[in-house]
Amino acid sequence: MVRHQKDPQNSIHSVLIVGNYCHDVLLQNGTVLAESLGGAASFISKVLNGLSISCNLVSKVGRDFKYETSYAPIVITSSKTTVFHAYFDDSISDPNGHQDRVLKRVSACEPIRPSDLPDGLFDYGMAVGVGGEILPETLEKMLEICNVVFVDIQSIIRVFDSVDGTVKLVPLKDSGFYHLLPKVGFLKASSEEASFMDVEDVSKLCCVVVTTGKEGCEVNWRDGKVKILPFSATQVDPTGAGDSFLGGFVTGLFQGLAVPDAALLGNFFGSITVAQIGLPKFDSRVLQRVKDEVQRRKISCCERRDDLLKFIKPAGHEQFYASLCAAKLVSACNIRVPQRDVQNSPAKTGEQDILPQYSGQPKLLLNPVYEEAIQTVQGKP
C-alpha cells in the first residue's frame, strides 16, 4: 500500500529497519558453546549493505552491549541489552535430524517507541523485533511514515514465560496487532509460525509470505498464491535464514521486481545464510553478479505496473531463477564450511565481509533467530 508520492520537496529515504540487537548464548548439554551478536536487524542490514541499498536502523541496547555494529544503536543506560539463551540437547532429535531447542529470553532492553523513530518518510519499513520490543503504537507510526511495511510475525506473536523467559507463540488474533494488518504490506512467517494464524484469512488483509526451508517459500495474497522455488544449500546453521530472506525480498521490491522475482532473491540469500555459521560472508563476485542480474531483470519487466500482475510470475521468471543459480556457482569452488573455531579462520580470497558486524568476538554456531520450529512450553494452542 503506497501512502506517499515521491516529492522532491519531501525527502523520502529507502528502508527503515526497526528491531533490537541482542546478545545470544548457545548452550548444549549444559555447556556454553558460543556467544554472538543476535537480532534479525543484523542479518537484514548485512544483505541490504551487500546489495548497496541504503537504510536506517533503530535498535536499543544497554550499557553492557559488547559488539561493534554498522549502525549505532540507542544506548539505554538504565537497561540491560536483550539476552537470549538457546538450549540444545543431543539426545533429542526430530524425524528430520534437527535437534530440538528451547529459547529463553534472559533479559530485555526497553521497547522501541514511536518517538525513537527517525523523522522523514521511507519507501519501506521493516518491523523485525525478536524480544517483544515492537509495540502496537510503534508499528502504527511505521505505517504512517513508510510506504510499505514488512512485519516478521515473530515480532508480534512472541511472548515470554514470566518465570524463566521461555519463548512461546500466541495466535495472531490474540497478539494485539491483528487490527493493523489491513495497513501492512507483507507479513512473513516460517511454516511453524504460520500455524498460529489462518493464512487464507490473513492473506485477505495483507500479503502473507511463508518460508518453508528447503522447499522455498509460498506467497499468499487475496486472489491466490504462488510457490517460489528454493536454491540448493547444505545446511550448516539455520540462523538468520528468514532474516536474510527478508533482506533479499525487500531489495528485489525496492529495485522494482515483481513479487515472485523478489521472493526468488529472498530464497537466494536465505540459502547462502544457512550454508555458513553466524552472519554470512558474501563473495564480492556473487554480489556483483546478483546486482547485474537484478538490473537486467528490472529493465525487462519495467512495463509491469498493475498490482495484480505483480503477484503473478512474470515471463522470464524461470530464466531469472537460472541466472541466480549460476551466480551462486561463481564462488562454489571457494566456499568452505567454517570450523567451530571460527574466530581464528582466515578470510577467503574473493570474499568480503560487507560492513563488519563483529569486532574480534566469537561467532555463534546457532542463534535464536531461526526458521526451524521453536520448542514452546505449552505448544501450539
C-alpha positions, 0 to 999 in steps of 0.5 A: 500500500503506497501512502506517499508520492515521491516529492522532491520537496519531501525527502523520502529515504529507502528502508527503515529497519526497526528491531533490537540487537541482542546478545545470544548464548548457545548452550548444549548439554549444559555447556556454553558453546558460543556467544554472538551478536543476535537480532534479525536487524543484523542479518537484514542490514548485512544483505541490504549493505551487500546489495548497496541499498541504503537504510536506517536502523533503530535498535536499543541496547544497554550499557553492557552491549559488547559488539561493534555494529554498522549502525549505532544503536540507542544506548539505554543506560538504565537497561540491560541489552536483550539476552537470549539463551538457546538450549540444545540437547543431543539426545533429542532429535526430530524425524528430520535430524534437527535437534530440538531447542528451547529459547529463553529470553534472559533479559530485555532492553526497553521497547522501541517507541514511536518517538525513537523513530527517525523523522522523514518518510521511507519507501519501506519499513521493516518491523523485525523485533525478536524480544517483544520490543515492537509495540502496537503504537510503534508499528502504527507510526511505521505505517504512517511514515513508510510506504510499505511495511514488512512485519516478521510475525515473530515480532508480534506473536512472541511472548515470554514465560514470566518465570524463566523467559521461555519463548512461546507463540500466541495466535495472531488474533490474540497478539494485539496487532491483528487490527493493523494488518489491513495497513501492512504490506507483507507479513512473513512467517516460517511454516511453524509460525504460520500455524498460529494464524489462518493464512487464507484469512490473513492473506485477505488483509495483507500479503502473507509470505511463508518460508518453508526451508528447503522447499522455498517459500509460498506467497499468499495474497487475496486472489491466490498464491504462488510457490517460489522455488528454493536454491540448493544449500547444505545446511550448516546453521539455520540462523538468520535464514528468514532474516536474510530472506527478508533482506533479499525480498525487500531489495528485489521490491525496492529495485522494482521486481515483481513479487515472485522475482523478489521472493526468488532473491529472498530464497537466494540469500536465505540459502547462502545464510544457512550454508555458513555459521553466524552472519554470512560472508558474501563473495564480492563476485556473487554480489556483483553478479546478483546486482547485474542480474537484478538490473537486467531483470528490472529493465525487462519487466519495467512495463509491469505496473498493475498490482495484480500482475505483480503477484503473478510470475512474470515471463522470464521468471524461470530464466531469472531463477537460472541466472541466480543459480549460476551466480551462486556457482561463481564462488562454489569452488571457494566456499568452505564450511567454517570450523567451530573455531571460527574466530581464528579462520582466515578470510577467503580470497574473493570474499568480503565481509560487507560492513563488519558486524563483529569486532574480534568476538566469537561467532555463534554456531546457532542463534535464536533467530531461526526458521526451524520450529521453536520448542514452546512450553505449552505448544501450539494452542 
